[in-house]
Amino acid sequence: MAITLALTVGTFGALEARGQNLAPAQAPSVPDTVPFTLAQLDQMLAPIALYPDPLVAQILMAATYPLEVVEADRWLQDPQNTALSGTQLAAALEIQPWDPSVKSLVPFPQILHMMDGNLDWIERLGDAFLADQAAVMDSVQRLRREAEAAGKLDSTSQQVVATSGPAITIEPSNPEIVYVPVYNPAYVYGVWPYPAFPPYYFPGYFDGVIVGSVGFGWVGIGIVGPLWGWNHCDWGRHRIDLDRDRFAGLNGNRSLGGTAWVHDPSHRLGVPYHDSGVRNRFAGSMGAPDARRSFRGYPDDSEAHFHPPMGVGTVSDFRRSTAPLTRVLPAAPRFPSTFESFGRGADVRSDADRGRASRMSMPGFGGVRMAAPRSMRSGGGGRR
């Protein structure tokens, strides 16, 4: 029995019967946000600032595509997909429509669960990165300097910490394994300078990891060659550099046209841009989600098959709900997942009331649980 999910989206056109074309996405009425302060940026970046550089970059890029993060995490919770590793995992991800940054996080299931489980944080982080990439990268460096000053950031058998000009870089010490640090941000940065904005902390996603006296535990993840090492943080120029050919190979042979990462609105899937400047740059080129994804294979009465259980309608509702979302599929269809009303507060509710939803197809997507059980969040080991 296939299990699907729902999430708040509110920006897509209505799906016509049998998976025909979507209406063009309408520009949402989204109020401008006040630029993030240094305190807010450091608060958001604290959980990941001490990760290895390539992993930080992957998270920042993927945060701008929150619905694809959700798709990838749900895909990974299928036991058949969880069992994949190495070249088999890379081959399975090659056919997925997600951005390369999202695909490259699949070998890090705990991080993917953490992102999916804290969507408000990820959406805000993505908003901040799109609005002011330099400020976000400066926040990472500011936090690293604080950790270094507190005596908590040094080279170890798991990582190489170095200084390149004014920047502190962190790279894996083993060419075959990425060690993800597990730490409490309230401890490793010394005295936190913003009492009104305590650092975000998401315990529970790395259960079983022993944190040593220095304040760190480690989770070793075997590198999956095609999915690692295709990006580089250029801290001085505040950008993420790409291996263009490798990126294109992960992106359906689509290149971004240069060697520096730029946001691709086709992977945004209708999630509203909350900053007016960002909205002006990207919203007009988002297009309809069906321009990239297939919506074939739905039964004639598909609308009747895509309703959440009674009382379930928000991200938090789905986190609490144990009722499965099921549908009956015709012979040999795709296994789609459903996303409804994704956004914030009143915007989400008003969009949801207008009934704008999008059905997104996930090839090979079988039965998936609504949320990762605690047993899936253990921190020992990874993929090769």
C-alpha positions as CSV (number, residue, x, y, z in Angstrom):
1,M,0.0,0.0,0.0
2,A,1.5,3.3,-1.1
3,I,1.6,6.0,1.5
4,T,1.7,9.6,0.5
5,L,2.1,12.9,2.4
6,A,1.0,16.5,2.4
7,L,2.8,19.7,3.1
8,T,1.8,23.3,2.9
9,V,2.4,24.8,-0.5
10,G,-0.2,27.4,-1.4
11,T,1.4,28.7,-4.6
12,F,0.7,26.1,-7.2
13,G,-2.2,26.0,-9.7
14,A,-4.9,23.4,-9.6
15,L,-4.2,19.9,-11.0
16,E,-6.5,18.9,-13.8
17,A,-7.9,15.4,-13.9
18,R,-5.6,12.6,-15.0
19,G,-2.5,14.6,-14.5
20,Q,-2.9,17.2,-17.2
21,N,-1.1,20.6,-17.2
22,L,-1.1,22.8,-14.2
23,A,-2.3,26.4,-14.4
24,P,0.6,28.9,-14.4
25,A,1.8,29.6,-10.9
26,Q,0.4,32.8,-9.5
27,A,2.6,35.3,-7.8
28,P,1.7,35.0,-4.1
29,S,0.9,38.0,-2.0
30,V,3.8,37.8,0.5
31,P,4.7,40.6,2.8
32,D,8.3,41.7,2.7
33,T,10.6,40.5,5.5
34,V,12.9,42.7,7.5
35,P,16.6,41.8,6.7
36,F,18.0,39.3,9.1
37,T,20.2,40.8,11.8
38,L,23.7,39.4,12.8
39,A,22.1,37.8,15.8
40,Q,19.4,36.1,13.8
41,L,21.9,34.8,11.2
42,D,24.3,33.4,13.9
43,Q,21.3,31.8,15.6
44,M,20.3,30.0,12.4
45,L,23.8,29.0,11.3
46,A,25.0,27.8,14.7
47,P,23.9,24.1,14.2
48,I,25.9,23.7,10.9
49,A,28.7,26.3,10.9
50,L,31.3,23.8,12.1
51,Y,30.4,21.2,9.5
52,P,33.0,20.5,6.7
53,D,32.9,23.2,4.0
54,P,31.4,21.1,1.2
55,L,28.6,19.9,3.5
56,V,27.8,23.5,4.7
57,A,27.6,24.5,1.0
58,Q,25.2,21.6,0.2
59,I,22.9,22.5,3.1
60,L,22.8,26.2,2.1
61,M,22.0,25.5,-1.5
62,A,19.4,22.8,-0.6
63,A,17.7,25.1,1.9
64,T,16.6,27.2,-1.0
65,Y,14.6,24.2,-2.3
66,P,12.7,23.1,0.8
67,L,10.1,20.9,-0.9
68,E,12.7,18.9,-2.7
69,V,14.4,18.4,0.7
70,V,11.0,16.9,1.9
71,E,10.7,14.7,-1.1
72,A,14.3,13.4,-0.7
73,D,13.8,12.6,3.0
74,R,10.5,10.8,2.3
75,W,12.1,8.9,-0.6
76,L,15.0,7.8,1.7
77,Q,12.5,6.4,4.3
78,D,11.4,3.8,1.8
79,P,13.3,0.7,3.1
80,Q,14.2,-0.3,-0.4
81,N,15.9,3.1,-0.9
82,T,17.4,3.1,2.6
83,A,19.3,-0.1,1.7
84,L,21.0,1.5,-1.3
85,S,24.6,2.5,-1.0
86,G,27.6,3.5,-3.1
87,T,27.1,3.3,-6.9
88,Q,23.6,1.8,-6.5
89,L,22.5,4.9,-4.5
90,A,24.1,7.2,-7.0
91,A,22.4,5.5,-9.9
92,A,19.0,5.6,-8.1
93,L,19.4,9.3,-7.4
94,E,20.5,10.1,-11.0
95,I,16.9,9.7,-12.2
96,Q,15.4,11.9,-9.5
97,P,14.4,15.4,-10.5
98,W,15.9,17.1,-7.4
99,D,18.7,19.7,-7.4
100,P,22.2,18.3,-7.1
101,S,22.5,19.9,-3.6
102,V,19.5,17.9,-2.4
103,K,20.7,14.6,-4.0
104,S,24.1,15.0,-2.4
105,L,22.5,15.2,1.1
106,V,20.8,11.8,0.7
107,P,24.0,9.9,1.9
108,F,23.7,12.0,5.1
109,P,20.3,10.7,6.4
110,Q,20.5,12.3,9.8
111,I,21.0,15.7,8.3
112,L,18.2,15.2,5.8
113,H,15.9,14.2,8.6
114,M,17.0,17.2,10.7
115,M,16.2,19.5,7.8
116,D,12.9,17.9,7.0
117,G,12.0,17.9,10.7
118,N,12.6,21.6,11.1
119,L,11.2,23.1,8.0
120,D,10.7,26.6,9.4
121,W,14.4,26.8,10.1
122,I,15.3,25.5,6.7
123,E,13.0,27.9,4.9
124,R,14.3,30.9,6.9
125,L,17.9,29.8,6.2
126,G,17.1,29.5,2.5
127,D,15.5,32.9,2.5
128,A,18.5,34.4,4.2
129,F,20.9,32.8,1.8
130,L,19.0,34.1,-1.2
131,A,18.6,37.6,0.2
132,D,22.3,38.1,1.2
133,Q,24.7,35.3,0.4
134,A,27.7,37.2,1.7
135,A,26.0,37.8,5.1
136,V,25.3,34.1,5.6
137,M,28.8,33.1,4.7
138,D,30.2,35.8,7.0
139,S,28.0,34.4,9.8
140,V,29.6,30.9,9.3
141,Q,33.1,32.5,9.6
142,R,32.1,34.5,12.6
143,L,30.9,31.4,14.4
144,R,34.0,29.5,13.5
145,R,36.2,32.2,15.0
146,E,34.1,32.1,18.2
147,A,34.5,28.4,18.4
148,E,38.3,28.7,17.8
149,A,38.6,31.4,20.4
150,A,36.7,29.1,22.9
151,G,39.2,26.3,22.2
152,K,36.7,24.1,20.6
153,L,37.8,24.1,16.9
154,D,41.0,22.3,16.0
155,S,42.3,19.8,13.5
156,T,41.6,16.2,14.7
157,S,41.7,12.8,13.1
158,Q,38.3,13.6,11.7
159,Q,38.8,17.0,10.2
160,V,41.5,19.5,9.0
161,V,41.0,23.0,10.3
162,A,43.1,25.6,8.4
163,T,43.3,29.3,7.9
164,S,43.1,30.7,4.4
165,G,43.5,34.5,4.5
166,P,40.8,35.7,6.9
167,A,38.7,32.5,6.5
168,I,38.7,29.3,8.5
169,T,38.2,26.2,6.4
170,I,37.1,22.8,7.5
171,E,37.7,19.7,5.4
172,P,37.5,16.0,6.0
173,S,40.8,14.4,7.0
174,N,40.0,11.1,5.4
175,P,39.4,11.1,1.6
176,E,36.9,8.3,1.9
177,I,34.9,9.3,5.0
178,V,33.1,12.6,6.0
179,Y,32.9,13.0,9.7
180,V,29.9,15.1,10.7
181,P,30.5,16.8,14.1
182,V,27.7,16.5,16.7
183,Y,27.7,19.3,19.2
184,N,25.6,21.6,21.3
185,P,25.9,25.2,19.9
186,A,25.2,26.6,23.3
187,Y,28.5,25.1,24.5
188,V,31.0,25.1,21.6
189,Y,30.9,28.8,20.8
190,G,31.8,30.0,24.3
191,V,29.7,32.7,25.9
192,W,26.8,33.3,23.4
193,P,26.7,37.0,22.6
194,Y,23.0,37.3,21.8
195,P,21.0,36.2,24.9
196,A,17.7,37.2,23.2
197,F,18.6,34.9,20.2
198,P,19.9,31.6,21.6
199,P,21.4,29.3,19.0
200,Y,19.2,26.8,17.3
201,Y,19.7,23.3,18.6
202,F,18.1,20.1,17.2
203,P,19.0,17.2,19.5
204,G,17.7,13.7,18.8
205,Y,18.9,13.3,15.2
206,F,22.2,11.7,16.1
207,D,21.2,9.4,19.0
208,G,23.9,7.1,20.3
209,V,26.8,9.5,19.4
210,I,29.1,10.0,22.4
211,V,30.1,13.6,22.9
212,G,33.6,13.9,24.3
213,S,35.0,16.4,26.8
214,V,35.8,18.9,24.1
215,G,32.2,19.0,23.2
216,F,32.1,17.0,20.0
217,G,30.9,13.6,18.9
218,W,31.3,12.3,15.3
219,V,29.3,10.4,12.8
220,G,31.3,8.9,10.0
221,I,29.6,8.8,6.5
222,G,31.2,6.9,3.7
223,I,31.7,9.2,0.6
224,V,29.6,8.4,-2.4
225,G,32.0,9.5,-5.2
226,P,29.6,11.2,-7.7
227,L,27.8,13.0,-4.9
228,W,30.8,14.6,-3.1
229,G,33.4,17.1,-3.9
230,W,31.7,19.0,-6.7
231,N,31.5,22.3,-4.8
232,H,33.9,24.6,-3.0
233,C,33.3,27.5,-0.7
234,D,35.0,30.6,-1.9
235,W,34.8,32.5,1.4
236,G,36.6,35.6,0.1
237,R,34.3,36.2,-2.8
238,H,31.2,35.0,-0.8
239,R,30.2,32.3,-3.3
240,I,30.1,28.6,-3.9
241,D,32.2,27.4,-6.8
242,L,31.1,24.4,-8.8
243,D,32.7,21.7,-10.9
244,R,30.5,22.6,-13.8
245,D,30.6,19.2,-15.6
246,R,30.0,17.2,-12.4
247,F,27.1,19.5,-11.4
248,A,25.5,19.2,-14.8
249,G,25.9,15.4,-14.6
250,L,23.9,15.4,-11.4
251,N,21.4,17.9,-12.8
252,G,20.1,16.0,-15.8
253,N,22.9,17.3,-18.0
254,R,21.7,20.9,-17.3
255,S,24.4,23.4,-16.6
256,L,23.9,26.7,-14.7
257,G,26.1,28.3,-17.3
258,G,29.0,29.3,-15.1
259,T,31.2,28.0,-12.3
260,A,29.6,29.9,-9.4
261,W,26.4,28.5,-8.0
262,V,23.2,30.5,-8.7
263,H,19.7,29.6,-7.4
264,D,17.6,27.6,-10.0
265,P,13.9,28.7,-9.6
266,S,12.8,25.5,-11.4
267,H,13.6,23.6,-8.3
268,R,11.7,26.0,-6.0
269,L,8.3,24.3,-6.8
270,G,6.2,27.3,-6.0
271,V,7.4,28.0,-2.5
272,P,7.1,31.8,-2.1
273,Y,10.0,34.1,-1.9
274,H,9.6,36.3,1.2
275,D,12.1,39.0,0.3
276,S,11.0,41.6,-2.4
277,G,14.4,41.7,-4.0
278,V,14.7,38.0,-4.2
279,R,11.1,37.8,-5.5
280,N,11.9,40.3,-8.2
281,R,15.0,38.3,-9.2
282,F,13.4,34.9,-9.4
283,A,9.6,34.7,-9.2
284,G,9.0,35.5,-12.8
285,S,11.2,32.6,-14.0
286,M,9.7,30.0,-11.7
287,G,7.2,28.7,-14.2
288,A,4.7,26.0,-13.6
289,P,6.0,22.9,-11.8
290,D,4.7,20.7,-14.5
291,A,7.4,22.1,-16.9
292,R,9.9,19.8,-15.2
293,R,7.9,17.0,-13.7
294,S,5.5,14.4,-15.1
295,F,2.0,14.2,-13.7
296,R,0.8,11.2,-15.7
297,G,-0.8,8.1,-14.3
298,Y,-3.5,9.6,-12.0
299,P,-6.9,7.9,-12.0
300,D,-9.9,9.9,-13.3
301,D,-11.1,10.5,-9.7
302,S,-7.6,11.5,-8.5
303,E,-8.9,14.4,-6.5
304,A,-10.8,12.1,-4.2
305,H,-7.6,10.2,-3.4
306,F,-5.5,13.1,-2.1
307,H,-7.1,14.3,1.1
308,P,-5.3,14.2,4.5
309,P,-6.9,12.7,7.5
310,M,-9.4,14.8,9.4
311,G,-7.7,17.5,11.5
312,V,-4.4,17.3,9.6
313,G,-3.5,20.3,7.5
314,T,-0.3,21.9,8.6
315,V,3.3,20.8,8.9
316,S,2.9,20.5,12.6
317,D,-0.3,18.4,12.2
318,F,1.6,16.0,10.0
319,R,4.4,15.7,12.5
320,R,1.9,14.7,15.1
321,S,-0.4,12.5,13.0
322,T,-0.1,8.8,12.9
323,A,-2.9,8.3,10.3
324,P,-1.5,7.2,7.0
325,L,-2.4,9.0,3.7
326,T,-3.2,6.3,1.2
327,R,-4.5,6.1,-2.4
328,V,-5.4,3.3,-4.7
329,L,-3.2,3.3,-7.8
330,P,-4.0,2.0,-11.3
331,A,-1.7,-0.6,-12.9
332,A,1.9,0.4,-13.2
333,P,1.7,4.2,-12.4
334,R,4.2,6.5,-10.9
335,F,3.9,6.8,-7.1
336,P,3.2,10.5,-6.5
337,S,3.4,12.4,-3.3
338,T,1.2,15.3,-2.5
339,F,2.1,18.7,-1.1
340,E,-0.6,21.1,0.0
341,S,-0.3,24.6,1.5
342,F,3.4,25.1,2.3
343,G,4.4,28.5,3.7
344,R,3.9,30.6,6.8
345,G,1.0,31.5,9.0
346,A,-1.9,33.3,7.5
347,D,-0.4,33.1,4.0
348,V,-0.5,29.3,4.2
349,R,-4.1,29.2,5.5
350,S,-5.5,31.7,3.0
351,D,-3.7,29.9,0.1
352,A,-4.9,26.6,1.3
353,D,-8.5,27.9,1.6
354,R,-8.3,28.9,-2.0
355,G,-7.5,25.3,-2.8
356,R,-4.3,25.8,-4.7
357,A,-2.3,22.6,-4.5
358,S,0.2,20.7,-6.6
359,R,0.8,17.0,-7.1
360,M,4.4,16.1,-7.5
361,S,5.5,12.9,-9.0
362,M,8.3,10.9,-7.5
363,P,9.5,8.0,-9.7
364,G,9.9,4.8,-7.8
365,F,8.4,6.3,-4.7
366,G,6.8,3.5,-2.7
367,G,5.3,3.3,0.8
368,V,6.8,6.0,3.0
369,R,6.2,6.9,6.6
370,M,5.0,10.4,7.4
371,A,7.9,11.2,9.8
372,A,11.2,9.5,10.7
373,P,10.8,7.3,13.7
374,R,13.3,7.7,16.5
375,S,15.0,4.5,15.5
376,M,15.9,6.0,12.1
377,R,17.8,8.9,13.7
378,S,20.7,6.9,15.2
379,G,24.1,8.3,14.5
380,G,26.3,5.3,14.0
381,G,27.7,4.9,10.5
382,G,26.7,5.8,7.0
383,R,26.9,4.9,3.4
384,R,29.8,4.0,1.1
